[in-house]
Amino acid sequence: MHLIRNRIAHHESLINGIPIPDSKDAANRTRRIPPQEYFPAFLRLAGMIGRNLKDFIMRNSTVLIFLVTRQYPQILSELAAG
């Protein structure tokens, strides 16, 4: 959550994932947490803060549309379970 908070606070994009500092892949690119992994965690946290907050985000966020159109259908089953 700290990495997400920093990206949002600095108005940086979350679409291509959240970079993990000091972590490289085999091609020496910075590893990233993809949206389909961090968004369910974000919603769980919002639900812990307040059910109304999670509901508000679900009603007003365009992230689900983005994830579905980017071919991340597994997000739907994770959100349904959580």
C-alpha positions as CSV (number, residue, x, y, z in Angstrom):
1,M,0.0,0.0,0.0
2,H,2.9,2.4,0.7
3,L,4.0,2.1,-3.0
4,I,0.5,2.9,-4.2
5,R,0.2,5.8,-1.8
6,N,3.5,7.3,-3.1
7,R,2.4,7.0,-6.8
8,I,-0.9,8.6,-6.1
9,A,0.6,11.4,-4.0
10,H,3.0,12.3,-6.8
11,H,0.2,12.1,-9.5
12,E,2.0,9.2,-11.2
13,S,0.3,6.7,-13.5
14,L,-0.8,3.3,-12.0
15,I,-1.9,1.8,-15.4
16,N,1.4,0.1,-16.2
17,G,1.8,-1.2,-12.7
18,I,3.6,0.0,-9.6
19,P,7.4,-0.2,-9.8
20,I,9.1,-2.1,-7.0
21,P,12.2,-0.3,-6.0
22,D,15.5,-2.2,-6.3
23,S,13.9,-5.1,-8.0
24,K,14.8,-6.1,-11.6
25,D,13.7,-8.9,-13.9
26,A,15.9,-11.0,-16.2
27,A,16.0,-8.2,-18.8
28,N,17.1,-5.7,-16.1
29,R,13.8,-3.9,-16.1
30,T,12.2,-2.7,-12.9
31,R,9.7,-5.2,-11.7
32,R,6.1,-3.9,-11.3
33,I,3.0,-5.0,-9.5
34,P,0.3,-5.1,-12.2
35,P,-3.1,-3.5,-11.7
36,Q,-4.9,-6.8,-11.6
37,E,-2.9,-7.7,-8.4
38,Y,-3.0,-4.4,-6.5
39,F,-6.6,-3.3,-7.2
40,P,-8.2,-6.1,-5.2
41,A,-5.9,-5.4,-2.3
42,F,-6.7,-1.7,-2.6
43,L,-10.5,-2.5,-2.4
44,R,-10.0,-4.8,0.6
45,L,-8.2,-2.0,2.4
46,A,-10.9,0.5,1.5
47,G,-13.5,-2.0,2.8
48,M,-11.6,-2.2,6.1
49,I,-11.6,1.6,6.4
50,G,-15.3,1.7,5.7
51,R,-17.9,-0.3,3.7
52,N,-19.3,2.9,2.3
53,L,-15.8,3.8,1.0
54,K,-15.4,0.5,-0.9
55,D,-19.0,0.8,-2.3
56,F,-18.2,4.4,-3.4
57,I,-15.1,3.3,-5.2
58,M,-16.9,0.4,-6.9
59,R,-19.6,2.7,-8.1
60,N,-17.4,5.5,-9.3
61,S,-14.1,3.9,-10.4
62,T,-13.3,3.2,-14.1
63,V,-10.6,0.8,-13.1
64,L,-12.8,-2.3,-13.6
65,I,-13.6,-1.2,-17.1
66,F,-9.9,-0.7,-17.8
67,L,-9.0,-4.1,-16.4
68,V,-11.7,-5.9,-18.3
69,T,-10.8,-4.2,-21.6
70,R,-7.1,-4.9,-21.0
71,Q,-8.0,-8.6,-20.7
72,Y,-7.8,-9.0,-17.0
73,P,-10.9,-11.1,-16.4
74,Q,-9.6,-12.8,-13.3
75,I,-10.1,-9.5,-11.5
76,L,-13.8,-10.0,-11.5
77,S,-13.7,-13.4,-9.7
78,E,-11.3,-11.9,-7.1
79,L,-13.5,-8.9,-6.5
80,A,-16.6,-11.2,-6.2
81,A,-14.8,-13.3,-3.6
82,G,-13.6,-10.3,-1.6
